[in-house]
Amino acid sequence: MNDHTFTTLDFCKIKEELAAYALTGAGKSRIASLVPSTNLKQIRALLDELTEAEQIMAISTSVPVHGLEGIGSLLEGLNKGVALRPDQFSRLYDFLDCCGKMKRFMKDKEFVAPRVSSYIYAVDELPSLAEEIIRCIRHGAVDDYASKELLKIRKQLAIQEERLKEKVQQMVRSSKYKTYLQDHIISQREGRYVISVKKEYRAKVKGAVLDTSASGSTLFIEPEEIAAFSEQLLWLRSDEEAEVQKILSYLTGLVEANEQQIRLAVETMVHYDFLFAKAKYARAINGKKVLVNESHVINLKDVRHPLIGSKAVPLTVALGKPENALVITGPNTGGKTVTIKTVGLLALMVQSGLFIPVSDGSEIAVYQKILVDIGDGQSILDNLSTFSSRIVNIIEILKETNDRTLVLLDELGSGTDPGEGMGLASAILEQLYAKGATLLATTHYSEIKDFANQHDGFINGSMEFDLDTLQPTYRLTIGKGGKSQAFAIALKLGMHPELIKRAHRITYREEKDYSDLVTVNRRLIEMERQIIVNRHQQRVKNERHVAAQAVASFNMGDNVVISPGNDYGIVYKGPDELGNYIVQVKGEKKKYNHKRLELKIAASELYPADYDFDIVFKSKEYRKGDKILSKRHDSGITIEYED
């Protein structure tokens, strides 16, 4: 397995679609690193596991896999002599709560999914740790009752701050300072209370200048009378911070003591997210479990390319009993390349533990290597022609091939003299077959069809073509070779039969009369040609329409339903270049692909045209702080603007 194979067969696109069904960043990362296995027992175990996961999804699609965000950075911060932050403890508590929900969810799934439901027993809910966290941490901060000392300090703080405020208010209301003050508002600078004094009266008010207005006309002074109160308040705040750090260090020690159990729980929950993402994807593509073997047997029934979906024409590919090499012929755009890419891609998916879109009873072999030579491999940087670059690739394939290899070759021998290309193609096929590989090759050469007919282990296949409509049917017929249909197409389009007859004689060195196959009614020919042109124009129009509608359009504030869990959310922004939207669900903003969203109620029906969406998407504290800062400077207020 190599990156060239993954890219050529679009395995990376499959992983992108699969990742859209994962609910956590860790689950998406695991999907991104997914690679096919070559161990038969492991593949069978993965498919059995996915079968159980799908049975669970049939009972309930709402699997409690969440609470993992931020846990990775939390674990990385352990054992470094630094206490964890309160918000990290809150996230850890949410994660432990999620583990408890997963245990309850799996409890009644033991009969349908004994293996998958048993994973949760490796997870320890750590009730003692959870209780300490919820006792000490409330609303993202250390609670007053986390310790007796902290409660005492905070009571003293409240009393001292109340005294300080009262003292400052007395000064502001005092007739002594009335003339000197710019306004009667009490504010804070660097955690100390100040009054706003007109610049010209600086000498009238004793105290330290802690800030100046933008115009310089107002000085923010901490009066000398309250300095002692402020100092005492600062000392109490220092005591409070020391006690808070003591509590956080205590909780961090508890977490570090349970680090291994937490890591195991994280790993288990990530695996659940990964596994149920595979189950959701299997349901989306109507994927089925297939049998796997090491006997070179391929029997794929009604198979469809997963990226094409229901638009693909079902194919049936049977190989390995006893033939191990399939040579596919047929016209251009007839589906030859798609056929061999489909087989290769499905092999990668099965070996990655995924279900594939086939009918029941399908089977596929397990391969150590899947090697491909498909498409134009021209290299401008290396100054190699298309033919030369493909030969370089085939040489590598010949070196690496063994009896556990699937080799896919597209238009073998093309790009050079037809006689030499045919001879080279035959020799390559012979050598690959002699090394025991399973082969799927496409070609236009009639000599290759003859070669396949004459050699044991080879079988011909052809892509059907409808001469009446001049359109490929994309159906594969195994057991007979096809034709390029160039003569028949040219004849159908009105080329003189004598020219076709001469071309046949040059190509096949035999005579054939085409006059009885062509109608002389030029009007009918013109009508058929016009039908073809009209169909082509309509197809182009449809393709453009589909492309224009490919990414569903949603606006900020739209109420949408998110599949497969049927959760409700409100669109925040999007789409990005991949068609993903940011949607607010239960107070959290998450990214979803447009394919998973369905419009429930448009924003235009829910809100007036000038509605301020900050009310929906921003917290009360954010809006309050933003409103204050839009009017004046206040160093005591900090807000974080979202991208």
C-alpha angles and dihedrals in degrees: 000000000000141000092258090060093046092050097043094049093044093240089144090059090052089054090049091054090045092050090058088070095054114100099204136052090236090054091050090050091053091051090049089057094046113132130175119264123226095200111104095205092048092050092050090049091050092051092047090050091051090050089058092046090053090050089053090050089053088060098041131359093191102087113177097235107145140093093082097110111113095007092106093058089044092057091046090057095056124108094018098108093253124114119237119249123253092247090055091054089050090053091048090052090050089051093050089048089051090052089054091051090050090053091053091045093053095044095085094038096069095100097052097035111023095162099045094042091051093063091075091064088072088064119091113204089206095216094184092055092044091051092051092048094050090045094052103031124058128167093351096307139083109276122236091240095053087104138359091240092053091049090051093048094048091050089052089047092053092049094046093046091049090052091048093050091049091051092051092046090053089054093048092049092044117109087221092072100027095100094047099052125094091205139343097250120122114216139167133242120187089347094305126112116246139177125219111246127186110250095238091058096053093118092051095064118059115215146076122304106229100172145001131217119249092256092046092232094109128057122199105217132184102217118233091235093064099038092095091051090050092049091052089048091052091051090052090049089052089052089049093051091048091051092046090052090048090055093045090050090051091052091045089055090053091051092048090051088056097038097119093051091049093049091050090049091050092049091050094049092047089052090051091052091048093046097048091046086059090049092050091048091049090054091047094055094035088244123185135200113253133199116253128208143169094224099094089251118149118180110160114172123202091345122182130193104254094221092053095043122176092357090068119095109240114251131198115208120184122178140150101053091116104317118076098181127066121191112196122199133177144111126313115277087019094123102260095129093043089052096056092040089052092054092048094046093048090051089055091048095049092048087051090057096256131136118239134212101261138116122267117280095039121145137190136183126244116240132197090208136020110197123186140190104185131145136358110329096178112154116204094181093054092041092234125147121231091259094047094048092049092049089052088053093047091050088057090048091052090052096049101039120110136156091285095056132108111207122195117192123181121202092346113206096014123134098053141059106323094228094049093039091054092049092047092048092052092050092049092050091049092051095047092048091048088056089057099250126153105239135203113176135168125208146162094209114110088202090064089055089053090047091054091049092052100045126074115238093032126101131183126232132180140199111233122241127196108222092190094060096024087229131123115243092207090225119138120222115193120204102043136058123243133220132240087235091214093136094044093048093048090048092049091051092055107268111154112267091228091062090049090049091052092047090052091052092051093047102041101020091232137099123254128171114222097173094096091054098056131073119223091211099111091183090062091047090051091049091052091048090052090051089054092049091049092049091050092050091048091049091051090048091050092048091052091048091050091048091050091051095040094104112049110228120232130174132215109279097024112144108228139180115230119213143251094017094041091228118164122235144163120238112242103177145327169026108214124193090282095051095255124148131200107234127185110227121178091340095312127103113226136170120246132174115245089242089069095051128086123183113244103169124359119235090239089065094047105041138034118254095258096043116147104232091193084084088064102036105030128067122247090247091052093051093045092050093045091052092051094046091049087063103037146349117274118171090193091069123074125177129178115224114218120229 
